[in-house]
């Protein structure tokens, strides 16, 4: 951006960066902060007021239980997996103090296309990352293999038609992550 940012919202958006969950530390959001984050994340465009999303909180011991499920599934599917890989799966949700699973509940509707419902769940993910950043946390919006594995999703409590829009890892980092190269906006714009 070439001109100075004129308000806190623009500065916040300009400074939002993902951080690797492996670098995240606690404490995570307390109960009041978490409620604020989820409330703000829910203030997204929602055609038909369907609320086509919900949240799963992976916190405390639940993070390890989720990891145990993933390691079990992975070991069964990949019998040659070594102990290091299984440990990676076991710790997948334990890296950050909190992981919020954003579940897309998009379903056929007489008026609202499923695609719009899915976009709403994506907007929830982005609003959640911005709200957490505004409270001083760092986030990473990830999916990874487990977001597409039906057995893992079922064991995490998702219904057959539900999908993961993202696993949002939330924590604190010692140093702000470096920015990555961003797209050239001029190359992305056409005028009609």
N, CA, C and O of each residue as an XYZ file, in Angstrom:
768
protein
N       0.856     -1.175      0.000
C       0.000      0.000      0.000
C       0.899      1.234      0.000
O       1.879      1.303      0.741
N       0.560      2.176     -0.816
C       1.429      3.335     -0.974
C       1.077      4.491     -0.049
O       1.967      5.253      0.330
N      -0.158      4.644      0.320
C      -0.520      5.767      1.197
C      -0.637      5.269      2.641
O      -0.901      4.089      2.874
N      -0.438      6.171      3.608
C      -0.538      5.753      5.007
C      -1.948      5.264      5.338
O      -2.941      5.778      4.823
N      -2.009      4.260      6.210
C      -3.304      3.707      6.613
C      -3.938      4.658      7.615
O      -3.304      5.077      8.584
N      -5.194      4.989      7.366
C      -5.825      6.077      8.095
C      -6.650      5.661      9.294
O      -7.116      6.519     10.044
N      -6.845      4.364      9.497
C      -7.609      3.996     10.689
C      -7.181      2.618     11.193
O      -6.467      1.879     10.515
N      -7.634      2.301     12.386
C      -7.219      1.060     13.038
C      -7.635     -0.181     12.256
O      -6.894     -1.163     12.220
N      -8.795     -0.150     11.637
C      -9.272     -1.318     10.893
C      -8.351     -1.613      9.721
O      -7.983     -2.766      9.495
N      -7.978     -0.593      8.982
C      -7.080     -0.797      7.843
C      -5.709     -1.275      8.305
O      -5.103     -2.137      7.668
N      -5.220     -0.719      9.407
C      -3.930     -1.171      9.937
C      -4.014     -2.628     10.382
O      -3.081     -3.400     10.160
N      -5.125     -3.007     11.008
C      -5.316     -4.393     11.438
C      -5.307     -5.336     10.238
O      -4.608     -6.349     10.244
N      -6.081     -5.003      9.216
C      -6.142     -5.855      8.031
C      -4.794     -5.935      7.331
O      -4.415     -6.987      6.816
N      -4.079     -4.831      7.314
C      -2.768     -4.801      6.675
C      -1.753     -5.662      7.436
O      -0.840     -6.226      6.834
N      -1.914     -5.758      8.742
C      -0.955     -6.501      9.565
C      -1.327     -7.939      9.835
O      -0.553     -8.664     10.459
N      -2.498     -8.375      9.380
C      -2.910     -9.762      9.636
C      -2.028    -10.711      8.838
O      -1.896    -10.590      7.620
N      -1.433    -11.645      9.544
C      -0.612    -12.662      8.913
C      -0.850    -13.980      9.611
O      -1.080    -14.032     10.819
N      -0.793    -15.037      8.838
C      -0.878    -16.365      9.438
C       0.440    -16.675     10.134
O       1.502    -16.206      9.725
N       0.352    -17.464     11.181
C       1.546    -17.922     11.893
C       1.507    -19.448     11.950
O       0.438    -20.026     12.146
N       2.634    -20.096     11.785
C       2.645    -21.558     11.870
C       2.201    -22.018     13.261
O       2.717    -21.522     14.263
N       1.261    -22.949     13.338
C       0.805    -23.415     14.654
C       1.932    -23.937     15.538
O       1.847    -23.832     16.762
N       2.975    -24.491     14.953
C       4.089    -25.019     15.741
C       4.767    -23.909     16.549
O       5.413    -24.189     17.558
N       4.626    -22.653     16.115
C       5.222    -21.523     16.833
C       4.280    -20.926     17.879
O       4.679    -20.048     18.644
N       3.041    -21.395     17.912
C       2.056    -20.799     18.811
C       2.226    -21.295     20.239
O       2.557    -22.454     20.489
N       1.991    -20.388     21.149
C       2.048    -20.679     22.577
C       0.782    -20.139     23.225
O      -0.004    -19.429     22.598
N       0.605    -20.489     24.490
C      -0.506    -19.961     25.253
C      -0.093    -18.680     25.943
O       1.049    -18.238     25.826
N      -1.001    -18.107     26.642
C      -2.360    -18.625     26.772
C      -3.190    -18.310     25.526
O      -2.945    -17.341     24.807
N      -4.167    -19.161     25.310
C      -5.137    -18.914     24.259
C      -6.200    -17.963     24.772
O      -6.076    -17.425     25.872
N      -7.222    -17.757     23.999
C      -8.305    -16.868     24.436
C      -8.984    -17.403     25.702
O      -9.211    -18.605     25.843
N      -9.300    -16.487     26.610
C     -10.086    -16.901     27.777
C     -11.552    -16.994     27.340
O     -11.873    -16.724     26.183
N     -12.426    -17.371     28.251
C     -13.830    -17.612     27.900
C     -14.491    -16.380     27.293
O     -15.242    -16.494     26.324
N     -14.223    -15.219     27.845
C     -14.843    -13.989     27.334
C     -14.280    -13.636     25.954
O     -15.028    -13.256     25.054
N     -12.975    -13.762     25.793
C     -12.376    -13.469     24.485
C     -12.889    -14.438     23.432
O     -13.190    -14.038     22.307
N     -12.988    -15.712     23.797
C     -13.472    -16.708     22.848
C     -14.910    -16.411     22.439
O     -15.260    -16.512     21.263
N     -15.732    -16.050     23.398
C     -17.121    -15.703     23.056
C     -17.162    -14.508     22.109
O     -17.949    -14.493     21.163
N     -16.326    -13.517     22.357
C     -16.260    -12.349     21.471
C     -15.813    -12.751     20.076
O     -16.396    -12.307     19.087
N     -14.786    -13.586     19.983
C     -14.275    -14.024     18.681
C     -15.370    -14.745     17.906
O     -15.591    -14.460     16.729
N     -16.060    -15.682     18.566
C     -17.096    -16.459     17.875
C     -18.303    -15.592     17.512
O     -18.913    -15.779     16.459
N     -18.643    -14.646     18.387
C     -19.763    -13.739     18.102
C     -19.446    -12.861     16.895
O     -20.284    -12.679     16.012
N     -18.235    -12.322     16.867
C     -17.841    -11.475     15.730
C     -17.722    -12.295     14.456
O     -18.075    -11.817     13.378
N     -17.234    -13.516     14.564
C     -17.117    -14.384     13.385
C     -18.480    -14.706     12.794
O     -18.593    -14.997     11.603
N     -19.504    -14.655     13.616
C     -20.860    -14.985     13.162
C     -21.574    -13.811     12.498
O     -22.700    -13.961     12.023
N     -20.933    -12.646     12.462
C     -21.537    -11.458     11.845
C     -21.101    -11.354     10.388
O     -20.426    -10.404      9.993
N     -21.494    -12.335      9.606
C     -21.111    -12.383      8.190
C     -22.360    -12.339      7.324
O     -23.458    -12.614      7.808
N     -22.208    -11.997      6.050
C     -23.357    -12.078      5.151
C     -23.921    -13.501      5.154
O     -23.173    -14.474      5.056
N     -25.224    -13.609      5.265
C     -25.873    -14.920      5.390
C     -27.233    -14.841      4.697
O     -28.257    -14.605      5.339
N     -27.227    -15.042      3.389
C     -28.437    -14.972      2.579
C     -29.477    -15.946      3.131
O     -29.208    -17.143      3.242
N     -30.645    -15.448      3.474
C     -31.715    -16.278      4.013
C     -31.613    -16.530      5.509
O     -32.453    -17.227      6.077
N     -30.599    -15.974      6.153
C     -30.413    -16.161      7.608
C     -30.449    -17.647      7.981
O     -31.121    -18.044      8.933
N     -29.719    -18.455      7.220
C     -29.715    -19.907      7.437
C     -28.711    -20.355      8.495
O     -28.825    -21.456      9.032
N     -27.730    -19.509      8.795
C     -26.623    -19.891      9.668
C     -26.064    -21.249      9.227
O     -26.147    -22.231      9.964
N     -25.494    -21.292      8.018
C     -25.022    -22.570      7.495
C     -23.614    -22.938      7.971
O     -22.794    -23.423      7.191
N     -23.346    -22.704      9.239
C     -22.069    -23.080      9.838
C     -22.292    -23.332     11.315
O     -23.320    -22.966     11.884
N     -21.297    -23.968     11.920
C     -21.244    -24.133     13.366
C     -19.783    -24.299     13.750
O     -18.915    -24.405     12.883
N     -19.513    -24.323     15.044
C     -18.140    -24.390     15.527
C     -17.906    -25.663     16.339
O     -18.797    -26.130     17.049
N     -16.705    -26.213     16.228
C     -16.225    -27.260     17.125
C     -14.967    -26.713     17.774
O     -14.039    -26.305     17.076
N     -14.922    -26.698     19.100
C     -13.751    -26.198     19.818
C     -12.868    -27.366     20.229
O     -13.320    -28.282     20.916
N     -11.619    -27.332     19.810
C     -10.615    -28.299     20.221
C      -9.705    -27.562     21.196
O      -8.839    -26.786     20.791
N      -9.910    -27.811     22.476
C      -9.140    -27.116     23.500
C      -8.809    -28.091     24.615
O      -9.422    -29.153     24.720
N      -7.846    -27.737     25.444
C      -7.467    -28.605     26.556
C      -7.173    -30.017     26.088
O      -6.497    -30.221     25.080
N      -7.682    -30.987     26.825
C      -7.453    -32.393     26.500
C      -8.128    -32.817     25.198
O      -7.731    -33.817     24.599
N      -9.128    -32.084     24.756
C      -9.795    -32.395     23.499
C      -8.846    -32.348     22.315
O      -9.031    -33.078     21.341
N      -7.829    -31.496     22.391
C      -6.839    -31.429     21.310
C      -6.088    -32.761     21.195
O      -5.837    -33.251     20.094
N      -5.737    -33.332     22.344
C      -5.011    -34.605     22.326
C      -5.920    -35.750     21.898
O      -5.482    -36.645     21.175
N      -7.177    -35.736     22.330
C      -8.114    -36.777     21.886
C      -8.286    -36.744     20.369
O      -8.342    -37.789     19.721
N      -8.369    -35.539     19.811
C      -8.477    -35.409     18.353
C      -7.226    -35.969     17.690
O      -7.321    -36.675     16.687
N      -6.064    -35.663     18.239
C      -4.817    -36.173     17.687
C      -4.722    -37.685     17.760
O      -4.215    -38.326     16.839
N      -5.206    -38.258     18.853
C      -5.206    -39.726     18.979
C      -6.076    -40.357     17.896
O      -5.715    -41.386     17.324
N      -7.211    -39.743     17.620
C      -8.091    -40.233     16.547
C      -7.364    -40.181     15.205
O      -7.399    -41.141     14.436
N      -6.705    -39.056     14.930
C      -6.015    -38.910     13.655
C      -4.869    -39.906     13.522
O      -4.673    -40.488     12.455
N      -4.113    -40.104     14.600
C      -3.004    -41.059     14.548
C      -3.523    -42.476     14.319
O      -2.922    -43.246     13.570
N      -4.627    -42.816     14.957
C      -5.225    -44.147     14.782
C      -5.662    -44.358     13.331
O      -5.368    -45.395     12.737
N      -6.357    -43.383     12.767
C      -6.826    -43.491     11.380
C      -5.630    -43.570     10.431
O      -5.596    -44.401      9.524
N      -4.667    -42.708     10.653
C      -3.505    -42.670      9.766
C      -2.733    -43.987      9.818
O      -2.328    -44.501      8.775
N      -2.522    -44.538     11.006
C      -1.780    -45.799     11.153
C      -2.486    -46.942     10.440
O      -1.837    -47.797      9.837
N      -3.794    -46.962     10.506
C      -4.553    -48.017      9.844
C      -4.459    -47.898      8.326
O      -4.358    -48.902      7.622
N      -4.493    -46.662      7.828
C      -4.464    -46.445      6.377
C      -3.054    -46.521      5.794
O      -2.868    -46.865      4.627
N      -2.080    -46.198      6.616
C      -0.678    -46.184      6.171
C       0.145    -47.078      7.099
O       0.868    -46.568      7.954
N       0.048    -48.402      6.946
C       0.733    -49.318      7.873
C       2.249    -49.114      7.925
O       2.882    -49.484      8.913
N       2.832    -48.540      6.893
C       4.279    -48.313      6.882
C       4.675    -46.999      7.567
O       5.859    -46.667      7.623
N       3.708    -46.261      8.079
C       4.017    -44.977      8.726
C       4.931    -45.202      9.920
O       4.700    -46.096     10.734
N       5.975    -44.379     10.015
C       6.906    -44.532     11.138
C       6.389    -43.799     12.376
O       5.402    -43.066     12.311
N       7.056    -44.003     13.477
C       6.633    -43.420     14.758
C       6.638    -41.900     14.707
O       5.786    -41.255     15.318
N       7.585    -41.328     13.990
C       7.660    -39.867     13.888
C       6.414    -39.301     13.196
O       5.869    -38.286     13.629
N       5.970    -39.957     12.127
C       4.776    -39.485     11.419
C       3.540    -39.625     12.295
O       2.685    -38.741     12.315
N       3.446    -40.738     13.022
C       2.282    -40.927     13.897
C       2.278    -39.909     15.030
O       1.217    -39.464     15.467
N       3.451    -39.545     15.498
C       3.539    -38.520     16.538
C       3.117    -37.164     15.985
O       2.485    -36.376     16.688
N       3.463    -36.888     14.730
C       3.026    -35.651     14.085
C       1.496    -35.593     14.047
O       0.900    -34.561     14.358
N       0.862    -36.714     13.660
C      -0.606    -36.752     13.614
C      -1.190    -36.597     15.013
O      -2.190    -35.904     15.198
N      -0.574    -37.234     15.987
C      -1.053    -37.169     17.370
C      -0.994    -35.736     17.899
O      -1.827    -35.336     18.713
N      -0.013    -34.968     17.438
C       0.146    -33.596     17.923
C      -0.461    -32.532     17.028
O      -0.321    -31.340     17.300
N      -1.131    -32.945     15.970
C      -1.641    -31.999     14.963
C      -2.533    -30.909     15.576
O      -2.452    -29.755     15.156
N      -3.364    -31.242     16.540
C      -4.280    -30.261     17.139
C      -3.743    -29.703     18.459
O      -4.385    -28.859     19.084
N      -2.571    -30.172     18.881
C      -2.018    -29.731     20.161
C      -0.990    -28.617     19.990
O      -0.452    -28.126     20.982
N      -0.711    -28.214     18.772
C       0.305    -27.185     18.538
C      -0.125    -25.832     19.086
O       0.657    -25.149     19.747
N      -1.354    -25.448     18.814
C      -1.887    -24.159     19.277
C      -2.748    -24.409     20.510
O      -3.270    -25.510     20.684
N      -2.903    -23.403     21.368
C      -3.745    -23.584     22.553
C      -5.216    -23.827     22.238
O      -5.938    -24.417     23.042
N      -5.660    -23.370     21.067
C      -7.055    -23.530     20.681
C      -7.126    -23.751     19.173
O      -6.436    -23.084     18.403
N      -7.967    -24.694     18.766
C      -8.284    -24.884     17.356
C      -9.805    -24.821     17.244
O     -10.518    -25.545     17.938
N     -10.288    -23.961     16.375
C     -11.723    -23.841     16.139
C     -12.020    -24.482     14.784
O     -11.543    -24.015     13.750
N     -12.801    -25.540     14.799
C     -13.263    -26.138     13.558
C     -14.509    -25.394     13.103
O     -15.509    -25.350     13.821
N     -14.450    -24.810     11.911
C     -15.620    -24.148     11.337
C     -16.265    -25.156     10.397
O     -15.680    -25.561      9.392
N     -17.476    -25.547     10.744
C     -18.194    -26.584     10.004
C     -19.196    -25.929      9.065
O     -20.031    -25.129      9.486
N     -19.099    -26.277      7.796
C     -20.082    -25.817      6.812
C     -21.269    -26.766      6.843
O     -21.116    -27.975      6.670
N     -22.461    -26.205      7.067
C     -23.695    -26.997      7.083
C     -24.519    -26.735      5.829
O     -25.742    -26.874      5.842
N     -23.849    -26.356      4.750
C     -24.558    -26.057      3.504
C     -25.397    -27.257      3.077
O     -24.958    -28.405      3.147
N     -26.596    -26.962      2.638
C     -27.527    -28.029      2.239
C     -28.462    -27.479      1.169
O     -28.635    -26.265      1.061
N     -29.062    -28.361      0.382
C     -30.015    -27.881     -0.630
C     -31.110    -27.028      0.020
O     -31.601    -27.324      1.110
N     -31.467    -25.970     -0.688
C     -32.479    -25.037     -0.191
C     -33.268    -24.533     -1.393
O     -32.715    -24.378     -2.482
N     -34.529    -24.284     -1.202
C     -35.398    -23.868     -2.296
C     -34.970    -22.524     -2.896
O     -35.213    -22.271     -4.076
N     -34.336    -21.663     -2.094
C     -33.998    -20.321     -2.568
C     -32.501    -20.022     -2.542
O     -31.999    -19.325     -3.424
N     -31.792    -20.528     -1.562
C     -30.393    -20.150     -1.340
C     -29.465    -21.230     -1.897
O     -29.469    -22.355     -1.398
N     -28.671    -20.908     -2.921
C     -27.762    -21.914     -3.480
C     -26.747    -22.396     -2.435
O     -26.314    -21.630     -1.575
N     -26.382    -23.660     -2.527
C     -25.390    -24.218     -1.602
C     -24.073    -23.460     -1.690
O     -23.399    -23.258     -0.680
N     -23.706    -23.040     -2.896
C     -22.455    -22.308     -3.071
C     -22.432    -21.064     -2.190
O     -21.407    -20.772     -1.575
N     -23.536    -20.324     -2.113
C     -23.591    -19.132     -1.265
C     -23.444    -19.508      0.201
O     -22.801    -18.791      0.966
N     -24.032    -20.618      0.590
C     -23.905    -21.084      1.969
C     -22.451    -21.444      2.297
O     -21.965    -21.160      3.392
N     -21.770    -22.068      1.340
C     -20.360    -22.423      1.545
C     -19.504    -21.161      1.648
O     -18.591    -21.089      2.470
N     -19.801    -20.180      0.821
C     -19.063    -18.920      0.903
C     -19.256    -18.269      2.269
O     -18.328    -17.665      2.807
N     -20.435    -18.388      2.821
C     -20.698    -17.835      4.146
C     -19.806    -18.495      5.190
O     -19.260    -17.813      6.058
N     -19.654    -19.812      5.115
C     -18.769    -20.510      6.058
C     -17.328    -20.029      5.891
O     -16.606    -19.883      6.877
N     -16.905    -19.780      4.642
C     -15.575    -19.223      4.419
C     -15.435    -17.833      5.011
O     -14.393    -17.485      5.566
N     -16.489    -17.042      4.888
C     -16.469    -15.702      5.482
C     -16.357    -15.789      7.000
O     -15.699    -14.954      7.621
N     -16.988    -16.782      7.596
C     -16.874    -16.994      9.044
C     -15.409    -17.250      9.413
O     -14.903    -16.699     10.391
N     -14.736    -18.089      8.624
C     -13.319    -18.372      8.891
C     -12.492    -17.094      8.853
O     -11.671    -16.858      9.740
N     -12.700    -16.278      7.845
C     -11.918    -15.049      7.729
C     -12.248    -14.075      8.849
O     -11.350    -13.470      9.434
N     -13.532    -13.920      9.149
C     -13.915    -13.012     10.238
C     -13.348    -13.495     11.570
O     -12.961    -12.688     12.414
N     -13.301    -14.804     11.755
C     -12.742    -15.366     12.983
C     -11.254    -15.025     13.095
O     -10.784    -14.644     14.166
N     -10.515    -15.162     11.992
C      -9.085    -14.840     12.044
C      -8.870    -13.350     12.322
O      -7.955    -12.984     13.060
N      -9.698    -12.502     11.741
C      -9.551    -11.059     11.969
C      -9.902    -10.709     13.417
O      -9.196     -9.924     14.049
N     -10.977    -11.280     13.943
C     -11.368    -10.997     15.332
C     -10.286    -11.451     16.301
O      -9.962    -10.731     17.246
N      -9.724    -12.634     16.081
C      -8.665    -13.119     16.964
C      -7.425    -12.230     16.863
O      -6.781    -11.938     17.870
N      -7.099    -11.806     15.653
C      -5.955    -10.909     15.461
C      -6.182     -9.593     16.191
O      -5.257     -9.054     16.798
N      -7.398     -9.072     16.140
C      -7.709     -7.808     16.813
C      -7.523     -7.917     18.324
O      -7.266     -6.917     18.994
N      -7.654     -9.130     18.858
C      -7.463     -9.336     20.298
C      -6.016     -9.692     20.643
O      -5.716    -10.015     21.792
N      -5.130     -9.636     19.670
C      -3.715     -9.849     19.941
C      -3.210    -11.258     19.697
O      -2.065    -11.564     20.033
N      -4.031    -12.121     19.124
C      -3.616    -13.492     18.833
C      -3.123    -13.591     17.401
O      -3.326    -12.684     16.593
N      -2.479    -14.692     17.104
C      -2.124    -15.050     15.732
C      -2.921    -16.283     15.373
O      -3.290    -17.073     16.242
N      -3.184    -16.446     14.093
C      -4.008    -17.564     13.643
C      -3.386    -18.240     12.427
O      -2.512    -17.688     11.758
N      -3.860    -19.440     12.166
C      -3.576    -20.143     10.918
C      -4.860    -20.863     10.525
O      -5.407    -21.645     11.303
N      -5.329    -20.597      9.330
C      -6.537    -21.241      8.783
C      -6.042    -22.404      7.943
O      -5.491    -22.203      6.861
N      -6.238    -23.622      8.438
C      -5.741    -24.829      7.780
C      -6.885    -25.802      7.515
O      -7.953    -25.724      8.121
N      -6.627    -26.706      6.603
C      -7.532    -27.840      6.417
C      -6.739    -29.127      6.641
O      -6.994    -29.831      7.617
N      -5.806    -29.447      5.784
C      -5.008    -30.662      5.823
C      -5.888    -31.879      5.559
O      -7.103    -31.743      5.419
N      -5.295    -33.055      5.490
C      -6.008    -34.253      5.064
C      -7.231    -34.547      5.919
O      -8.239    -35.041      5.415
N      -7.147    -34.248      7.201
C      -8.239    -34.627      8.105
C      -9.525    -33.862      7.825
O     -10.603    -34.313      8.214
N      -9.436    -32.714      7.159
C     -10.645    -31.957      6.820
C     -11.450    -32.634      5.719
O     -12.614    -32.301      5.498
N     -10.826    -33.587      5.028
C     -11.483    -34.261      3.902
C     -11.690    -35.752      4.156
O     -12.178    -36.470      3.284
N     -11.324    -36.209      5.332
C     -11.435    -37.623      5.658
C     -12.764    -37.870      6.384
O     -12.967    -37.390      7.499
N     -13.651    -38.612      5.749
C     -14.993    -38.791      6.293
C     -14.971    -39.482      7.648
O     -15.763    -39.125      8.520
N     -14.093    -40.458      7.856
C     -14.049    -41.113      9.165
C     -13.628    -40.127     10.255
O     -14.230    -40.095     11.328
N     -12.605    -39.327      9.986
C     -12.177    -38.331     10.972
C     -13.306    -37.346     11.261
O     -13.563    -37.008     12.416
N     -13.977    -36.889     10.205
C     -15.065    -35.930     10.402
C     -16.201    -36.532     11.228
O     -16.750    -35.874     12.112
N     -16.545    -37.776     10.937
C     -17.605    -38.434     11.693
C     -17.210    -38.550     13.168
O     -18.027    -38.313     14.058
N     -15.973    -38.910     13.409
C     -15.520    -39.059     14.798
C     -15.391    -37.713     15.510
O     -15.419    -37.653     16.739
N     -15.249    -36.635     14.739
C     -15.251    -35.295     15.328
C     -16.675    -34.778     15.531
O     -16.865    -33.690     16.075
N     -17.680    -35.551     15.097
C     -19.065    -35.171     15.347
C     -19.781    -34.508     14.193
O     -20.862    -33.951     14.386
N     -19.208    -34.547     12.985
C     -19.879    -33.946     11.826
C     -20.900    -34.918     11.252
O     -20.667    -36.126     11.197
N     -22.027    -34.377     10.830
C     -23.044    -35.167     10.140
C     -22.568    -35.424      8.710
O     -21.632    -34.784      8.232
N     -23.218    -36.356      8.046
C     -22.801    -36.789      6.705
C     -22.695    -35.642      5.706
O     -21.769    -35.625      4.894
N     -23.624    -34.675      5.744
C     -23.603    -33.586      4.767
C     -22.697    -32.432      5.193
O     -22.491    -31.506      4.408
N     -22.155    -32.457      6.394
C     -21.319    -31.359      6.874
C     -19.874    -31.525      6.406
O     -19.383    -32.636      6.205
N     -19.214    -30.379      6.243
C     -17.814    -30.352      5.814
C     -17.054    -29.349      6.669
O     -17.644    -28.463      7.287
N     -15.754    -29.501      6.693
C     -14.911    -28.533      7.394
C     -14.545    -27.408      6.430
O     -13.978    -27.652      5.365
N     -14.873    -26.176      6.812
C     -14.435    -25.013      6.047
C     -13.017    -24.641      6.449
O     -12.265    -24.090      5.645
N     -12.656    -24.937      7.675
C     -11.296    -24.676      8.128
C     -11.124    -25.010      9.584
O     -12.062    -24.943     10.379
N      -9.904    -25.373      9.917
C      -9.486    -25.495     11.306
C      -8.658    -24.247     11.587
O      -7.575    -24.079     11.027
N      -9.163    -23.371     12.451
C      -8.479    -22.115     12.748
C      -7.685    -22.306     14.041
O      -8.257    -22.424     15.124
N      -6.367    -22.333     13.906
C      -5.462    -22.466     15.052
C      -5.238    -21.067     15.614
O      -4.957    -20.127     14.870
N      -5.365    -20.935     16.929
C      -5.262    -19.618     17.574
C      -4.290    -19.713     18.740
O      -4.404    -20.599     19.588
N      -3.339    -18.799     18.775
C      -2.379    -18.749     19.869
C      -1.594    -17.457     19.829
O      -1.970    -16.492     19.163
N      -0.506    -17.464     20.553
C       0.381    -16.301     20.594
C       1.736    -16.722     20.046
O       2.134    -17.880     20.175
N       2.439    -15.784     19.437
C       3.790    -16.052     18.957
C       4.724    -14.985     19.519
O       4.314    -13.858     19.798
N       5.979    -15.365     19.676
C       6.936    -14.413     20.244
C       7.232    -13.264     19.297
O       7.294    -12.108     19.715
N       7.412    -13.578     18.031
C       7.737    -12.555     17.037
C       6.699    -12.575     15.930
O       6.240    -13.636     15.505
N       6.340    -11.395     15.477
C       5.371    -11.311     14.385
C       5.945    -12.010     13.151
O       7.106    -11.796     12.802
N       5.145    -12.837     12.496
C       5.635    -13.510     11.296
C       5.952    -12.501     10.191
O       5.302    -11.463     10.065
N       6.964    -12.836      9.399
C       7.280    -11.991      8.252
C       6.156    -12.100      7.234
O       5.506    -13.137      7.099
N       5.949    -11.013      6.533
C       4.927    -11.041      5.486
C       5.461    -11.835      4.296
O       6.669    -11.898      4.067
N       4.562    -12.425      3.562
C       4.928    -13.148      2.347
C       4.635    -12.248      1.159
O       3.919    -11.256      1.295
N       5.172    -12.578      0.011
C       4.821    -11.770     -1.169
C       3.311    -11.829     -1.403
O       2.696    -12.893     -1.330
N       2.744    -10.688     -1.679
C       1.300    -10.595     -1.916
C       1.039    -10.397     -3.406
O       1.908     -9.918     -4.136
N      -0.167    -10.768     -3.855
C      -0.471    -10.637     -5.285
C      -0.424     -9.185     -5.745
O      -0.676     -8.260     -4.974
N      -0.099     -9.014     -7.012
C      -0.158     -7.711     -7.653
C      -1.628     -7.453     -7.988
O      -2.171     -8.049     -8.918
N      -2.248     -6.587     -7.248
C      -3.680     -6.335     -7.414
C      -3.988     -5.865     -8.836
O      -5.009     -6.246     -9.408
N      -3.121     -5.051     -9.401
C      -3.372     -4.556    -10.761
C      -3.485     -5.706    -11.756
O      -4.241     -5.607    -12.722
N      -2.753     -6.789    -11.542
C      -2.803     -7.931    -12.458
C      -4.082     -8.746    -12.287
O      -4.393     -9.593    -13.124
N      -4.819     -8.499    -11.216
C      -6.034     -9.254    -10.928
C      -7.308     -8.527    -11.316
O      -8.399     -9.089    -11.220
N      -7.181     -7.282    -11.754
C      -8.358     -6.447    -12.004
C      -8.613     -6.314    -13.499
O      -7.703     -6.050    -14.285
N      -9.867     -6.503    -13.867
C     -10.336     -6.138    -15.199
C     -11.512     -5.204    -15.000
O     -12.161     -5.218    -13.954
N     -11.774     -4.414    -15.986
C     -12.919     -3.496    -15.902
C     -13.909     -3.897    -16.977
O     -13.531     -4.224    -18.101
N     -15.173     -3.867    -16.618
C     -16.236     -4.243    -17.549
C     -16.936     -2.996    -18.040
O     -17.870     -3.085    -18.838
